[in-house]
Amino acid sequence: MSFHEKIPQHRKGLVYIAFTAFLWSSSGLFIKILTLNAYQISFYRSLIAAVTLLIISYGKNRTVKFEFDKLTILASLFYAGILIFFVIANKLTTSANAIFLQFTAPIYLLFLEPFFLKTKFRRKDLITIIICISGMALFFMGKLELGNIYGNLIAIAAGICFAMFSLFVKWKKTLGNENTIISIIFGNILVGIICLPLIFNELAISSTQLYVLLYMGIVQIGISYFIFNIGIKYVSATESMIIGMLEAIFNPVWVFFGVGEVPAPTAVIGGIIIFAAILIHNFLPVSKEIIRK
């Protein structure tokens, strides 16, 4: 038995989702570097991601069935909503508001998952979410604003889409259908279709911009969501969103090393609180279980 096979499935899922959050977080740096508008980035990134996911799926000897069942369609629509609404929110409100409000997703899942998937409501999830939201408020201290009400509402919509996407992907897996990657492929294609009319006269890009977009499409979206799709098999939808909050603290790390932007002391403290809460939530119970054995 290999080392990978010896890792408990739940812990394996935690690692997969944490690594996914790390890859997601790189978008902040590269969006700063690119001189393209948000819709150009979304168009190219999503189409490249769709092709990447198809290649990976077929390369792993997986049969990609183009299913059009209710769960697949709903997951695809909400996935596209995550990317589109987050882009629009960033145009209408502050970046801090958009990120903060998107990561209200675990709050919705805390109640939706037990209702739809008949899972047990866990008090420790609620406590961890409250601590993480508090840490994130500290993280963005001085950057959060009332902003444009429409932008804030759309950022909340992005968070709802994030929650619903995770819920429907998890739901499909609980029914024994592992062909959930198709929802992400469809979702990326849908983003491309939505953005195309908005950038039809701005399709030209430089070679440097293409290289950055290739990274974002292949790694930051394509590979990351492929890993997320594997990881969510072993953790609850609520847990996947709690761990996904790591994206908010990884993001300024990329920006710091990329363009030298130093985070404020309160941001560092907030990041530590979020990281500690997620670490204790996911690994402390496992440690106790091992000790009892």
Phi, psi and omega per residue, in radians:
M1 nan 2.248 -3.122
S2 -1.305 2.892 3.129
F3 -1.043 -0.700 -3.138
H4 -1.047 -0.700 -3.112
E5 -1.268 -0.384 -3.133
K6 -1.372 -0.341 -3.125
I7 -1.221 2.253 3.087
P8 -0.951 2.483 -3.044
Q9 -1.034 -0.696 -3.123
H10 -1.109 -0.779 3.138
R11 -1.155 -0.628 3.092
K12 -1.060 -0.743 3.106
G13 -1.085 -0.704 3.122
L14 -1.062 -0.753 -3.133
V15 -1.147 -0.741 3.127
Y16 -1.036 -0.839 -3.097
I17 -1.189 -0.665 3.108
A18 -1.092 -0.728 3.113
F19 -1.173 -0.623 3.070
T20 -1.047 -0.804 3.129
A21 -1.056 -0.644 3.107
F22 -1.093 -0.760 3.124
L23 -1.207 -0.725 3.091
W24 -0.971 -0.718 -3.008
S25 -1.147 -0.302 -3.120
S26 -1.227 -0.223 -3.108
S27 -1.078 -0.617 -3.114
G28 -0.983 -0.789 -3.127
L29 -1.153 -0.834 -3.025
F30 -1.298 -0.479 3.030
I31 -1.179 -0.596 3.081
K32 -1.171 -0.658 -3.094
I33 -1.259 -0.728 -3.085
L34 -1.222 2.477 3.109
T35 -1.721 0.145 3.120
L36 -1.416 2.792 3.073
N37 -1.406 2.967 -3.013
A38 -1.071 -0.622 -3.091
Y39 -1.306 -0.589 3.051
Q40 -1.116 -0.783 3.123
I41 -1.061 -0.822 -3.113
S42 -1.078 -0.740 -3.114
F43 -1.060 -0.988 -3.080
Y44 -1.189 -0.742 -3.110
R45 -1.046 -0.786 -3.076
S46 -1.249 -0.689 3.117
L47 -1.167 -0.699 3.085
I48 -1.120 -0.681 3.133
A49 -1.119 -0.726 -3.139
A50 -1.071 -0.791 3.105
V51 -1.111 -0.743 3.141
T52 -1.030 -0.798 -3.106
L53 -1.156 -0.640 3.085
L54 -1.129 -0.768 -3.135
I55 -1.122 -0.803 3.141
I56 -1.078 -0.773 -3.101
S57 -1.081 -0.809 3.116
Y58 -1.232 -0.581 3.108
G59 -1.161 -0.495 3.124
K60 -1.550 0.253 -3.137
N61 1.037 0.599 3.091
R62 -1.737 2.400 3.093
T63 -1.527 2.015 3.132
V64 -1.570 1.878 3.116
K65 -1.612 2.253 -3.135
F66 -1.454 1.342 -3.103
E67 -1.448 2.630 3.124
F68 -2.287 0.696 3.081
D69 -1.324 2.944 -3.047
K70 -1.031 -0.788 -3.098
L71 -1.152 -0.685 3.127
T72 -1.114 -0.807 -3.126
I73 -1.118 -0.789 -3.133
L74 -1.104 -0.759 3.124
A75 -1.092 -0.686 3.131
S76 -1.119 -0.789 -3.126
L77 -1.112 -0.770 -3.120
F78 -1.240 -0.571 3.073
Y79 -1.105 -0.815 3.104
A80 -1.069 -0.642 3.113
G81 -1.076 -0.661 3.106
I82 -0.955 -0.933 -3.039
L83 -1.240 -0.772 -3.094
I84 -1.193 -0.849 -3.106
F85 -1.135 -0.620 -3.137
F86 -1.163 -0.671 3.098
V87 -1.110 -0.834 -3.126
I88 -1.108 -0.727 3.141
A89 -1.051 -0.691 3.132
N90 -1.148 -0.439 3.129
K91 -1.447 -0.481 -3.034
L92 -1.771 -0.349 3.133
T93 -2.402 -3.087 -3.120
T94 -1.280 2.706 3.107
S95 -1.059 -0.680 3.135
A96 -1.088 -0.773 3.102
N97 -1.040 -0.787 -3.084
A98 -1.075 -0.789 -3.133
I99 -1.182 -0.827 -3.105
F100 -1.033 -0.834 -3.073
L101 -1.274 -0.519 3.074
Q102 -1.123 -0.631 -3.096
F103 -1.520 0.464 2.859
T104 -1.462 -0.045 -3.097
A105 -0.881 -0.776 -3.130
P106 -1.064 -0.495 3.132
I107 -1.110 -0.772 3.142
Y108 -1.149 -0.742 -3.105
L109 -1.169 -0.500 -3.140
L110 -0.966 -0.580 -3.124
F111 -1.824 -0.536 -3.114
L112 -1.253 -0.717 -3.073
E113 -1.104 -0.834 3.089
P114 -1.058 -0.584 -3.101
F115 -1.258 -0.831 -3.064
F116 -1.491 -0.716 -3.056
L117 -1.763 0.027 3.088
K118 1.039 0.581 3.075
T119 -1.495 2.924 -3.106
K120 -1.459 2.336 3.052
F121 -1.222 2.175 -3.079
R122 -1.939 2.140 -3.105
R123 -1.107 -0.577 -3.121
K124 -1.160 -0.492 3.047
D125 -1.124 -0.778 -3.141
L126 -1.074 -0.788 -3.130
I127 -1.095 -0.767 -3.130
T128 -1.114 -0.728 3.138
I129 -1.098 -0.754 3.132
I130 -1.073 -0.772 3.134
I131 -1.130 -0.753 -3.123
C132 -1.143 -0.725 3.106
I133 -1.108 -0.694 3.104
S134 -1.116 -0.748 3.103
G135 -1.113 -0.648 -3.141
M136 -1.216 -0.618 3.084
A137 -1.087 -0.697 3.097
L138 -1.192 -0.667 -3.131
F139 -1.029 -0.714 -3.088
F140 -1.764 0.293 -3.121
M141 -0.960 2.284 -3.132
G142 1.565 -0.225 -3.121
K143 -1.911 -0.410 3.124
L144 -1.298 2.335 -3.134
E145 -2.393 2.858 3.030
L146 -1.090 -0.648 3.019
G147 0.994 -2.848 3.095
N148 -1.368 2.141 -3.064
I149 -1.019 -0.639 3.136
Y150 -1.184 -0.690 3.102
G151 -1.111 -0.717 3.124
N152 -1.154 -0.707 3.121
L153 -1.138 -0.671 3.117
I154 -1.198 -0.615 3.076
A155 -1.129 -0.664 3.058
I156 -1.118 -0.692 3.092
A157 -1.065 -0.651 3.093
A158 -1.094 -0.689 3.106
G159 -1.142 -0.711 3.100
I160 -1.108 -0.726 3.112
C161 -1.089 -0.712 3.122
F162 -1.047 -0.789 3.139
A163 -1.118 -0.815 -3.088
M164 -1.194 -0.664 3.074
F165 -1.026 -0.850 3.137
S166 -1.081 -0.707 -3.138
L167 -1.078 -0.828 -3.074
F168 -1.245 -0.615 3.068
V169 -1.123 -0.792 3.118
K170 -1.117 -0.712 3.141
W171 -1.029 -0.795 -3.129
K172 -1.119 -0.670 3.120
K173 -1.182 -0.639 3.129
T174 -1.152 -0.377 3.098
L175 -1.505 0.026 3.084
G176 1.563 0.121 3.133
N177 -1.702 1.958 -3.099
E178 -1.568 -0.017 -3.108
N179 -1.471 0.960 -3.109
T180 -1.568 -0.267 -3.131
I181 -1.117 -0.428 -3.113
I182 -1.118 -0.538 3.117
S183 -1.118 -0.662 -3.131
I184 -1.255 -0.664 3.092
I185 -1.120 -0.858 3.109
F186 -1.032 -0.738 -3.113
G187 -1.069 -0.751 3.115
N188 -1.133 -0.717 3.100
I189 -1.092 -0.700 3.132
L190 -1.101 -0.700 3.089
V191 -1.048 -0.769 3.122
G192 -1.061 -0.727 -3.138
I193 -1.144 -0.721 -3.134
I194 -1.160 -0.704 -3.056
C195 -1.396 -0.443 -3.053
L196 -0.954 -0.867 -3.136
P197 -1.084 -0.448 -3.097
L198 -1.380 -0.319 -3.097
I199 -2.223 0.302 -3.016
F200 -0.948 -0.596 -3.132
N201 -1.640 0.145 -3.098
E202 -2.293 0.662 -3.087
L203 -1.388 -0.340 -3.095
A204 -1.229 2.309 3.099
I205 -2.402 2.760 3.135
S206 -1.459 2.940 3.136
S207 -1.130 -0.652 3.126
T208 -1.120 -0.763 3.105
Q209 -1.095 -0.648 3.121
L210 -1.099 -0.740 3.138
Y211 -1.070 -0.746 3.132
V212 -1.151 -0.747 3.135
L213 -1.151 -0.590 3.083
L214 -1.104 -0.729 3.071
Y215 -1.070 -0.844 -3.083
M216 -1.111 -0.709 -3.135
G217 -1.276 -0.755 -3.075
I218 -1.342 -0.841 -3.009
V219 -1.679 -1.008 -2.979
Q220 -1.155 -0.529 3.093
I221 -1.952 -0.933 -3.049
G222 -1.061 -1.129 -3.097
I223 -1.141 -0.676 -3.100
S224 -1.074 -0.781 -3.126
Y225 -1.302 -0.421 3.025
F226 -1.147 -0.747 3.108
I227 -1.183 -0.720 3.099
F228 -1.026 -0.733 -3.130
N229 -1.073 -0.565 3.081
I230 -1.345 -0.815 -3.053
G231 -1.087 -0.648 -3.072
I232 -1.201 -0.227 3.060
K233 -1.143 -0.525 -3.026
Y234 -1.790 -0.146 3.140
V235 -2.248 2.865 3.098
S236 -1.305 2.830 3.104
A237 -1.086 -0.660 3.124
T238 -1.101 -0.796 3.116
E239 -1.060 -0.698 -3.107
S240 -1.061 -0.638 -3.141
M241 -1.352 -0.573 3.082
I242 -1.109 -0.816 3.130
I243 -1.174 -0.585 3.118
G244 -1.041 -0.380 3.103
M245 -1.092 -0.304 3.083
L246 -1.054 -0.410 3.119
E247 -0.982 -0.676 -3.096
A248 -1.123 -0.553 -3.126
I249 -1.623 -0.378 3.058
F250 -1.316 -0.568 -3.048
N251 -0.928 -0.906 -3.136
P252 -1.201 -0.322 3.080
V253 -1.176 -0.794 3.073
W254 -1.036 -0.790 -3.105
V255 -1.133 -0.666 3.137
F256 -1.083 -0.850 -3.116
F257 -1.300 -0.455 -3.111
G258 -1.451 -0.801 -3.069
V259 -2.214 0.087 3.041
G260 1.337 0.309 3.123
E261 -1.354 2.025 -3.047
V262 -1.551 2.215 3.118
P263 -1.228 2.629 3.127
A264 -1.208 2.728 3.110
P265 -0.963 -0.682 3.123
T266 -1.140 -0.566 3.097
A267 -1.161 -0.696 3.109
V268 -1.107 -0.785 3.128
I269 -1.107 -0.782 3.112
G270 -1.066 -0.716 3.111
G271 -1.094 -0.705 3.123
I272 -1.120 -0.725 3.123
I273 -1.074 -0.820 -3.141
I274 -1.076 -0.844 -3.110
F275 -1.069 -0.780 -3.123
A276 -1.123 -0.732 -3.136
A277 -1.087 -0.769 3.140
I278 -1.167 -0.716 -3.137
L279 -1.101 -0.831 -3.137
I280 -1.139 -0.734 -3.133
H281 -1.034 -0.722 -3.004
N282 -1.668 -0.495 -3.030
F283 -1.936 -0.443 -3.140
L284 -1.093 -0.788 3.124
P285 -1.067 -0.625 3.117
V286 -1.119 -0.724 -3.137
S287 -1.075 -0.743 -3.140
K288 -1.121 -0.667 -3.140
E289 -1.109 -0.679 -3.138
I290 -1.163 -0.721 -3.132
I291 -1.092 -0.735 -3.134
R292 -1.085 -0.597 3.134
K293 -1.273 nan nan
